[in-house]
Amino acid sequence: GAVVSQHPSRVICKSGTSVKIECRSLDFQATTMFWYRQFPKQSLMLMATSNEGSKATYEQGVEKDKFLINHASLTLSTLTVTSAHPEDSSFYICSARARRDNKQFFGPGTRLTVL
Amino acid sequence: AQTVTQSQPEMSVQEAETVTLSCTYDTSESDYYLFWYKQPPSRQMILVIRQEAYKQQNATENRFSVNFQKAAKSFSLKISDSQLGDAAMYFCAYTKRAPNSGGSNYKLTFGKGTLLTVNP
């Protein structure tokens, strides 16, 4: 099966610091990766779509300077939350679309808490 | 714009019984995919079932089956012989069909979800 990993699974940081979350497709190549944010008891909200080697496409209302996305290779994408504030506390989920069959697989998520 | 509507915020079912979760969607496309994802308390999103719009036959995966009504833009999920492990949030989702298998930016549009409780 196709596995997507995320690291870290949980992170607590102080307000004003930056946090990097990694998303890896472990056994397949992913030309497209997606980053979502999910608030408690709500649906997934797409933040941005990234393609390997090119700039991410951000959804309306998502600050690209706040949420930096780098899709450096066919198996790795990173989301950096810059100058984090308590309102950035949330559950962040990445997803990778497999090149071979266009199926989309999800990572286990990262819980970010900003104090 | 595509929209996905799940009209049941919460549902409950007795263990071993059958439950149906509703989903409707709106699109002007003729070729697309529909999905049901399960999100248990661990919050890992798990694909339950996928339906290709051009296929008339309803998709089935063991105890999970769908009733796909393309004209009505309806895509319900039936869970038979419900088990305690089926308790989760269920999301219906839609995406356009990519033109080829070389990768696509096509986004998943999710419904708001239905929280399923399974009573022992």
Contacts between the chains, C-beta under 8 A, distances in Angstrom:
chain1	res1	chain2	res2	distance
A	30	B	103	7.9
A	31	B	102	7.2
A	31	B	103	3.2
A	32	B	103	5.3
A	32	B	104	6.3
A	32	B	105	5.9
A	34	B	107	7.2
A	34	B	108	7.5
A	38	B	43	7.7
A	41	B	89	8.0
A	41	B	115	7.7
A	42	B	112	7.3
A	42	B	113	7.7
A	43	B	91	6.4
A	43	B	110	4.8
A	43	B	111	6.7
A	43	B	112	4.9
A	43	B	113	5.3
A	44	B	45	7.7
A	44	B	91	7.4
A	44	B	110	5.4
A	46	B	107	5.9
A	46	B	108	7.6
A	49	B	105	5.3
A	49	B	107	6.5
A	51	B	103	7.4
A	51	B	105	6.9
A	57	B	105	6.9
A	91	B	43	6.4
A	93	B	43	7.8
A	93	B	45	6.8
A	95	B	45	7.6
A	95	B	108	7.8
A	97	B	103	6.4
A	97	B	104	6.7
A	99	B	101	7.4
A	99	B	102	6.8
A	99	B	103	5.2
A	100	B	101	6.7
A	101	B	101	6.1
A	102	B	98	5.0
A	102	B	101	5.7
A	102	B	103	7.3
A	102	B	104	6.0
A	103	B	47	7.7
A	103	B	50	7.8
A	104	B	95	7.9
A	104	B	108	6.4
A	105	B	47	7.6
A	106	B	37	7.9
A	106	B	44	6.9
A	106	B	45	3.7
A	106	B	46	7.9
A	108	B	42	7.3
A	108	B	43	7.2
A	108	B	44	4.9
A	109	B	43	5.0
A	109	B	44	7.1
